């Protein structure tokens, strides 16, 4: 039976989001009313990143060993700032699987400057759901579960250490018997504090359809769609005191998910804990890191647990090298997994500018 109460709440939430977006545009109009003749087209910044990785893997799940050299990252970003209230950003990224360049990001931002703390952002962007900070080479399990990039409209404010944002987007998955329309939305709230010896960042994020994330959208499509959207939430804490850094993050679905093909899965969740220590060795900034990550009810999506350690050294402002060891344990056979481990060693050379 169709959940009419949930549908009504979703429609009210969407209407409230559109109303807030309209009000934000009206509020921004005064700050944006400037003479476009003052635009300086020379304010264009170029940035980029190249990461080459050598990986060795002992895969107990497939019972085979492998090694490879890969172009893990190749990105070029262009940011144009014609005025202090207008910014355009494009990020070109190499997709090693498809062997082609893609537009990873492309968006316009109105506001978001020192004089205008509120902003409106539209285009293809990474939605503010999770932060996924790490000193490791590999991505945390929380990113694999929650990271979401889509064409969206976002409004927000960043003032006095407090940042808040709300966004709407269409997405690729639709509820059964619903039109292909803008029905996905979310919100984010965060606080940051910093002094000479200590910094702290905490935040909470919410999205009404977690299965729009890059790690879960294929699951939804494999089961012919979703009966009802399931909310997702993310919590994070980042703290630094001198050379020591601590990171903790949790991402989860709020409820079990039912698919159009009559199958159901339990609400997946992932968490990540990490401790880092930075010191100078031979005059080079070196970071030692230890991490422990895990998941719940994510069979065939994520490993059940993962232990990692890494060492990274920055030789200058542009070039760095790192090595990481990780061992990931799959779910037990009684839970639908293999019960086997996957051990990896990764070497990375990185250039950023």
N, C-alpha and C positions, 0 to 999 in steps of 0.2 A: 504493500500500500504506500502511496506517495506521502512523504512527510510534509504536509501543508504548513505546519507550524514553522518548520525550519525554512521552507521556501519563503514564507512571509517575513521572517527575520532577515533572510538574505536580501530580499528586495528592499526592506527598510534600511538595512546597512548600506546597500549600494546607493540608495537615494541620498542618505546622509553623506556618503563619500562624495557624490557629485555636487551636492550643495556646498560642502566644505571646499571643494576644488574651485567652484565659481566664486566663492567669497575670497579665496586666496588670490585669484586673478584680479579681482576688483581692488583688493588691498595693495597688490603689487603695482597697479597701474600708475599710482602717483610717483612711486620711486623710479619707475621705468620711463617716465615722460621726459626724455632727453632728446637733444638734437642729434640725429644720426649722422649729421655732417661732421661730427667730432670723431667719428670712428677712425681708428688707426689700424689699418690692415697689417701692419708690421708686427703686431703682438701675437706671434705664433710660436709656440714651444713644441719642440720635437723630443720625444722620449722613446726608449726601446729596451728590450730585454732579450737576450739569447741564452738558453740553457741547454748544454749538451750533457747527456747522462749515459753512463755505462752501468748496466744492471746485470746482476747474477741472481738466479732464482732456483730454489729447490722446492718444487711444488709437490707436496704429499697428496694433494687432492687428485691431481692428474697423474701422479707417480712418474714425473719427468723433471729433468733439469734443463735450464735454458739460460742464455745470455744474449745481450743485445746492446747495440749503440744506437741511441735515439736522439733526435732533435726534439727535446721535451717541450721547449718554449721558444717561439720566435715571434716577437710582437713589436709593432711600431705604432706609437701614439702621436696624434696631432691635436694640439689644443689651441684654439683661437680665442683671444680675449679682446674683441674690438672696443669694449667699454667695460667699466667696473661692474656692470650689472648683467652683461651678456657674455656667455661662454659656449663655445661649441667644441665637442670632443669626439674624435674618431679613433678607434683602436683596431688595427689590422692584426690578425693573428693567424699563424700557420697551423692548420689542422693536419697533424701527422697521419691520422687514420685515413682521412679522405684525400690527403696530399694536395691540398688547395688552400689558398688564402681566404679567410672569411672576415666579415665585419663582426668582431666580438662585442664591440660597443659602438654606438653612434647616437649622441643625444645633444640636445640644446638645454642650457640652464639659464633661467632668468632670475637674477638676484644671487643670494648666497655670498655676498661680499661683506667687507668690514662695515660698510655704511648701510647695507640692506641684509639683515640676518636671515630673513625668510626667502624662500626660493620656490620656483616651479621648474620641474625637469621633465622633459618628454623625449622619447626615443627608445632605442634598445639599450637597456641598462641592467646591471646587477641589482636586484631588489634588496632592500635592507632587511634581510632575514638571516640572522647569524653573522658572525664576524670571521670565524675560521682562521684565527691567527695561529702561527706555528713557526718554530725554528727548524722543523724537520724538512727534508726534501719532499717527501710524499705528503699528500693532502690528508687532513684528519678525517675520520669516519663521519664526523658531523657535517662536513662539507659534502661528502658523498651522498648524504641523506637529504640535506636541506638547501643547497645552493640553487638559486633560481635566477635565470636571466630571461627577459622577455621584453617585448615592446610595451611600454607602460607610460603612464602619466603619474608623476609623484610631486607632492607638495610637502614642504617641511620648514623647520626653523632651527637655527643653531645659535644659541645665545647663553653666555655665562656658564659654559660647561654642560648645559643641557641641550640635547638635540632630540627632535621629534619629527616623524615623517609618516605620511599616509599615501597609499598608491592604489591604482586600479589598473587591471589589464585583462585581456581576453583569455589567453592561455590556449593550450592545445587539447585539453580534455573537457568534455561537457557531461553534465548529468544526463541520465537516460530521459528521453522525451523532452529535453530542453533545447532551445535554439542556440545557435552559435553566436554568442553575444558576450559583451563585457560584464562578466559576473564574478570575477576574481578580484579580491582586494585584501589589503593588509595594513598593518601599522607597526611603528617601531618607536621605542623610547629608550634613551641612553643618557648616562651622566659620566663626565670625565673630570678628574682633578689631577693637578700636577704641581710639584714643587721641585726644588733643586735635588732632593734626595729620594722623593717618593712620588709615584703616580698610580692612579686607580681609574679603571674604566669598567662600568657595569651597564648592562642593558637587557631589555626584554623585547622580543619581536613576536608578532602574531600574523598568521595568514589563513584565510578561510578555505584554502585548498592546497594542502601539503603535497598532494600528488601531481602538482605542476612543477615540482622541483626537477632538476636535470637528472637526478638519480632515481626518481620514481615514475616519471612520465611514461617510460617504456613499459613499466609494470601495468599501468592503467590501460595502455593501448593493447597489451597482450591479452587482457581480459575483456576486450570490447567495450570499455568505458566504465564509468562510475555511476552507481545508483544515486548516492548523495555525497556531496563534498564533505571532506573531513578536515577540521581545523588542524593547523600545525603551530607549534610555539617553540621559541628558542630563547635560552638564557645564557648569559656569558659574564665572566669576571676576568679582568686582566689586571695584575698588580706587579709593580716593579719597585724594588728597594735597593738602591745602589746597583751592584752587578747581578742581582738575583731577580728573575722574572718568573711569575706563576700565572698559568692560564687554565681556565676551566670553562667548559661549554657543554650544554645539553640541548638536543633537538629531538622533538617527538611529535607524533600524531596524537590527537586528543581522544581518538576512539578507533574501534575496529572499522575496517573498510569493506563494503560490499560492492561487487562488480556486476556488470550486466550479464555475464555468463553464469550467474548464480554461485560463484565462488566467493569466499570471504577470507581475509587474512587479519591477524591480530595487529593492533596499533604498533608500528615500528618505532624504535627510539635509538638514539646514538649519543654517546658522551665521549669527552676527551679531556684528559688532564696532562699538563706538561710543566716541567720545571727547567729553567734555563739559567746558566751562569756564564757571564761574559768577563773575560780577562785578556790582558795583553800578553802575547807570547812572541818573543823575538820582534817586538815592536808592532805586531799585527793584532788587530782585534779578533779574538777567537771566542766562539760560543759553544759551550757544551750543553747538550739538552737530553733530557730523559722524559719519555712520554708513555702513558698507558691509556688505551682507548677500548671502547667496547660498544656492544649493541644489544638490543632486546627485541625479540620477535621480528628479526630481519633475516630469516633463512633465505638463501639464494640471492640476497641483496648485499649483505655485509658479513664480514667475519664476526664471530662472537666476541673475540678479544684480540688485542694487538698491543705488543710491547715494542717500543722503539728507543733507539739512542742515536745521537748524531754529534759530529764535530764539524764546525764550519769556520773558515778563516777568511777575513777580508784583507786582501793585499793592498788595496787602495780604494778610492771612492767608486771604482767601476768594476773591478774584477774580484771574484771570490771563488773558493773551492770548498767542497763539503763531502762528507762520507756519512752514510746512514746504514744502520742494521735494523731490520724489523722482522719480527716473527708473529704471524697471524694464525689464530686457531679457529677452525671452522666449528659450526654447531655439531653437537653429538648426533649420531645416527638416529637416536630415539626422537630427536627434534626435527629430523628431516635433513640434517647435514651429513658430512662425511666423517667428522671427528678427526680430520687430519690437519697438519700444520703447513704453512707456506712461509719459508724463510727467504729473505731477500737482502742483498747488499747492493747499495747504489752509490756510485761516485758521480759528482756533478761539478762541472765548470760553468760559471755564470758571468755574463757581462751585462751591466745595466748602465744606461746613460739617460 
